[in-house]
Amino acid sequence: MHINLRSLEAINELPNKGEVMLTSNQIRRLQAIDRWLREIRDSQQFRQLEYYPDVTLGDAIQAVNELLQEHDHCDYNRANFTDDQWQKYLEQKPVLHIRRVKTWPEKINSFLLDAASEVALLSLVTTSFMVVGAIFCHGVNRIEQSRGEQYQPTWIYNAKIFEGSAIASIAVFLGASLTGACAAEGKQDD
């Protein structure tokens, strides 16, 4: 068994409390090392060895215990870290993703709200195109009226079709808005 003395010297030169700290993974590893060293030291096989190094297993256990005690009382609080250290500490932590399952009434309500908003938006766009088409047809009708006897009232019929479509599209918008308002009635703002 060989114990690296440089590693033990490094353990004695621990940083002060407010500086770099061990991660929870490193602390768990040190606790495992402490447990393993005690098991080896207390084993019957190790007692039978005629092994007398300058640094004994007891010294190694003491060094590991001192290191663990140095970090036991240290809480991983945001105030104890610089921004870079905090970021590194958080990167080592596992991320837990919790998926919230929606109930059927919530799913139906969400579907109605989404559908109503899409239909309302589409009907507003349709209404604007129909109004532009109606204005265009009325303008062309005025131009055709200036032709005199050759005038045929086809553009006025087209204008009426566009006007009727715009009115129907406004009705669809109002219906979708009313449906969305009814679906959102039970939903409270956060």
Sequence and secondary structure as in RCSB ss.txt:
>XXXX:A:sequence
MHINLRSLEAINELPNKGEVMLTSNQIRRLQAIDRWLREIRDSQQFRQLEYYPDVTLGDAIQAVNELLQEHDHCD
YNRANFTDDQWQKYLEQKPVLHIRRVKTWPEKINSFLLDAASEVALLSLVTTSFMVVGAIFCHGVNRIEQSRGEQ
YQPTWIYNAKIFEGSAIASIAVFLGASLTGACAAEGKQDD
>XXXX:A:secstr
    HHHHHHHHT   TTS    HHHHHHHHHHHHHHHHHHHSHHHHHS    SS HHHHHHHHHHHHHHHHS  
  GGGS HHHHHHHHHHS          HHHHHHHHHHHHHHHHHHHHHHHHHHHHHHHHHHHHHHHHHHTTGGG
  THHHHHHHHHHHHHHHHHHHHHHHHHHHHHHTTT    
